[in-house]
Amino acid sequence: MSQQRLFLLRYDTERRSQEEMEGFLEKMVSVHRKYEIPVTLFCTGGAIESRERDFRQFFQQVRDDPTFDI
């Protein structure tokens, strides 16, 4: 019987300034794709409004990738 490891990652994108979050979404995509880790993202309107450009680019990058559920 093989053992499957499960773990939970939680990303807090709500409380950080735009400067602190610079490059975060790109890095997250890279890590999840490299290790084939499925991810479901729950994003608040406030986070999306404050970093609309970043979230639009992120959505364009992952919208056809089944690894990402937004």
CORRA-V591611 format. One record per pair of residues at least 24 apart in sequence whose ideal C-beta (glycine too) atoms are under 10 Angstrom apart, sorted by the first residue. I is the first residue (numbers start at 0). J is the second residue. Records with the same first field share a line. If there is no record, write none. Layout:
# CORRA-V591611
I=J  J
This chain:
# CORRA-V591611
6=36
8=36  38
10=38  40
11=46
12=40  41  42  43  46  47  49  50  53  54
13=42  43  45  46  49
14=46
15=46  49  50
16=49  50
17=49  50  52  53
20=46  49  50  53
21=50  53
22=53
23=50  53  57
24=50  53  54  56  57  58  60  61
25=53  56  57  60
27=57  61  67
28=57  60  61  64  66  67
31=61  64  66  67
32=60  61  64  66  67
34=66
35=66
36=66
37=65  66  67  68
38=64  66  67  68  69
39=67  68  69
40=67  68  69
41=68  69
42=69
